[in-house]
């Protein structure tokens, strides 16, 4: 009888030990900052002018960003189909992401061609030591299959990102930036670009 009681106590202790180990493992995984999707905003200026602004998907959003930059006196050039040959003396490349089938058609390029252009441009900018800023300013209306094709390949190569929060309700861009250690600031609307973007420049 004593042996049976001892065996039962030993089995119970082993079960408690296994439960404790399982709880500890789950707790450490859920408390992992990288797994939380948290993303930090920009803490200090890092970029320099001159600035080249281009589109990532040929929506009109890049033109609106250019207009806002002009209103606060930022030194920039805008070119929707820029390639590495257009970098010139630029020290910062801003890519405003947003896919538009109408815009792609007007530019005489399809989505695959646009992706190839952007890859060549980003590689050229990286090789030349430019800072890269990715922006998504079109909100929820500028999400979907077409726009989403451009988000990951651009955002993952950026040094900093600015996103209108309504366009990232699924956390796609925050997750990319968090995973890659890229600072990202969320703003309420595209007009806030004029307040946030200048702080990135020395």
C-alpha positions in Angstrom: 0.0 0.0 0.0 2.8 2.4 0.9 4.6 1.6 -2.4 1.3 2.4 -4.3 1.0 5.8 -2.5 4.6 6.6 -3.2 4.2 5.7 -6.8 1.1 7.9 -7.1 2.9 10.8 -5.4 5.9 10.5 -7.7 3.6 10.4 -10.8 1.8 13.5 -9.6 5.1 15.4 -9.0 6.2 14.5 -12.5 2.9 15.8 -14.0 3.2 19.1 -12.1 6.8 19.5 -13.3 5.7 19.0 -16.9 2.9 21.5 -16.6 5.3 24.0 -15.0 7.8 23.6 -17.9 5.0 24.0 -20.5 3.8 27.2 -18.9 7.3 28.6 -18.7 7.9 27.9 -22.4 4.5 29.6 -23.4 5.2 32.6 -21.2 8.7 33.2 -22.7 7.3 33.0 -26.2 4.4 35.4 -25.6 6.6 37.9 -23.9 9.1 38.0 -26.8 9.1 41.6 -28.0 9.8 40.5 -31.6 6.7 38.4 -31.5 4.5 41.2 -30.2 4.7 43.1 -33.5 5.6 46.3 -31.5 7.5 48.8 -33.7 9.4 51.9 -32.5 9.2 55.3 -34.1 12.1 57.4 -35.3 14.2 58.8 -32.4 16.7 61.0 -34.3 17.4 62.5 -37.7 19.4 60.4 -40.1 18.7 61.5 -43.7 20.0 64.3 -45.9 18.9 66.3 -48.9 18.8 66.3 -51.9 15.8 63.9 -52.1 14.5 61.9 -54.9 10.8 60.9 -54.6 9.3 58.1 -56.7 6.2 55.9 -56.8 6.0 52.3 -55.8 3.0 51.2 -57.8 2.2 54.3 -59.8 -0.7 55.6 -57.6 -1.0 59.4 -57.4 0.1 59.3 -53.7 3.7 60.2 -54.5 2.5 63.5 -56.1 0.6 64.4 -53.0 3.6 63.7 -50.8 5.8 65.9 -53.1 3.3 68.8 -52.8 3.4 68.6 -49.0 7.2 68.5 -49.1 7.3 71.6 -51.2 5.0 73.4 -48.8 7.5 73.0 -46.0 10.5 73.9 -48.2 12.1 70.5 -48.6 14.7 70.1 -51.4 13.4 67.3 -53.6 13.0 66.0 -57.2 10.1 63.9 -58.2 10.2 61.2 -60.9 7.6 58.4 -61.1 9.7 56.0 -63.2 13.0 56.7 -61.6 15.9 54.2 -62.0 19.4 54.2 -60.6 20.4 56.4 -63.5 18.3 59.1 -62.0 19.8 59.1 -58.5 22.3 61.8 -59.5 23.4 63.8 -56.4 20.5 62.5 -54.3 21.3 61.4 -50.7 17.8 60.1 -49.8 15.3 58.1 -51.8 11.6 58.3 -50.8 9.3 55.6 -52.3 5.6 56.2 -51.8 3.9 52.8 -52.1 0.5 52.4 -53.6 -0.6 50.3 -56.6 -2.9 51.7 -59.2 -3.8 49.8 -62.4 -4.8 53.1 -64.0 -1.4 54.7 -63.1 0.5 51.7 -64.3 -1.3 51.8 -67.6 -0.6 55.5 -68.0 3.1 54.9 -67.3 3.2 52.1 -69.8 4.3 49.5 -67.3 2.8 46.4 -65.6 3.1 45.3 -62.0 6.0 43.0 -62.7 7.9 45.7 -64.7 7.3 48.1 -61.8 8.7 45.6 -59.3 11.7 45.1 -61.5 12.3 48.9 -61.7 12.0 49.3 -58.0 14.4 46.5 -57.3 17.0 48.0 -59.6 16.5 51.5 -58.1 16.7 50.3 -54.5 19.8 48.2 -55.2 21.4 51.3 -56.9 20.5 53.5 -53.9 21.9 51.0 -51.5 25.1 50.7 -53.4 25.4 54.5 -53.5 24.9 54.8 -49.8 21.5 56.6 -50.0 19.0 56.6 -47.1 15.7 55.0 -48.1 12.3 56.1 -46.7 9.2 54.0 -47.5 5.8 55.6 -47.2 2.3 54.3 -47.4 -0.1 57.3 -47.3 -3.2 56.1 -49.1 -4.8 54.5 -46.1 -7.2 51.6 -46.4 -8.2 52.5 -49.9 -4.6 51.9 -51.1 -4.5 48.3 -49.8 -5.4 45.2 -51.8 -3.8 42.6 -54.0 -2.1 45.1 -56.3 -0.8 47.5 -53.7 0.3 44.7 -51.4 2.6 43.3 -54.1 4.8 46.4 -53.5 4.7 46.7 -49.8 7.1 44.0 -48.6 9.9 44.3 -51.1 10.1 48.1 -50.5 9.5 48.3 -46.8 12.0 45.6 -45.9 14.8 47.6 -47.6 13.9 50.9 -45.9 15.8 52.8 -43.2 12.6 54.4 -42.0 8.9 54.2 -42.7 5.8 56.5 -42.4 2.4 54.9 -42.6 -1.1 56.3 -42.5 -2.6 54.1 -39.7 -5.8 53.2 -41.5 -3.8 51.5 -44.2 -2.1 49.1 -41.7 -5.0 47.8 -39.6 -3.8 44.2 -40.3 -0.3 45.1 -39.0 1.5 44.1 -42.2 3.8 47.1 -42.4 4.3 47.3 -38.6 5.2 43.6 -38.6 7.8 44.0 -41.5 9.4 47.0 -39.7 9.4 45.3 -36.3 11.0 42.2 -37.7 13.6 44.1 -39.6 14.4 46.7 -36.9 13.1 49.6 -39.0 11.7 52.6 -37.2 8.1 53.4 -38.3 5.8 56.3 -37.5 2.1 56.0 -37.9 0.1 59.1 -38.8 -3.6 59.9 -39.0 -3.7 61.2 -42.5 -1.4 62.1 -45.4 -1.4 65.8 -44.4 0.6 64.8 -41.3 3.6 63.9 -43.6 4.5 67.6 -43.5 4.9 67.4 -39.7 6.7 64.0 -39.4 8.9 63.7 -42.4 11.1 66.8 -41.9 12.2 65.4 -38.5 14.0 62.6 -40.3 16.4 65.1 -41.9 19.6 66.5 -40.4 
